[in-house]
């Protein structure tokens, strides 16, 4: 899966798609990543500002990597 991330919504989309691909509920992923389910739900819909460290914790729990490349 490859998603170009330009907005907070794109980050949430990447998280939600991977979570669903792995068959995880929001509760299960939140527990695995060490974040609250309510925080995760807000991130998945792009409706919150967030501590980027926590986003990286969720990416790690989903075995997603964040890459930067030049256009």
C-alpha positions in Angstrom: 0.0 0.0 0.0 1.3 3.4 -0.9 -0.4 6.7 0.1 1.0 10.1 -0.6 0.6 12.0 2.7 -0.1 15.7 2.4 -2.7 16.3 5.1 -3.7 15.0 8.6 -6.6 13.2 6.8 -4.1 11.2 4.7 -2.3 10.0 7.8 -5.6 8.9 9.2 -6.5 7.1 6.0 -3.2 5.2 6.0 -3.7 4.1 9.6 -7.4 3.1 9.0 -6.6 1.2 5.8 -3.8 -0.8 7.4 -5.8 -1.4 10.6 -8.6 -2.8 8.5 -6.2 -4.8 6.3 -4.9 -6.5 9.5 -8.4 -7.1 10.8 -7.8 -5.0 13.9 -10.5 -3.0 15.8 -9.7 0.5 16.9 -9.6 -0.9 20.5 -7.1 -3.6 19.6 -4.8 -1.2 17.7 -5.0 1.4 20.4 -4.0 -1.1 23.0 -1.1 -2.4 20.8 0.1 1.1 20.1 -0.3 2.5 23.6 -2.8 5.2 22.7 -6.5 5.7 23.6 -9.2 4.5 21.2 -10.9 7.9 21.2 -7.6 9.6 20.1 -7.1 7.0 17.4 -10.7 7.5 16.1 -10.0 11.2 15.8 -6.7 10.7 14.0 -8.4 8.2 11.5 -10.9 10.9 10.5 -8.4 13.7 10.4 -10.2 15.6 13.1 -7.4 16.3 15.6 -4.1 17.8 15.9 -1.7 15.3 17.3 1.7 14.6 18.9 3.6 13.2 16.0 5.4 10.8 18.4 2.1 9.1 19.0 1.4 8.8 15.3 4.8 7.1 15.0 3.8 4.7 17.8 0.7 3.7 15.8 2.7 3.4 12.6 5.1 1.1 14.4 2.3 -1.1 15.8 1.0 -1.5 12.3 4.4 -2.1 10.8 4.0 0.9 8.5 6.9 3.0 7.5 7.0 6.6 6.7 9.3 7.6 3.9 10.2 11.0 2.3 11.3 11.4 -1.2 11.9 14.2 -3.5 9.5 14.8 -6.3 
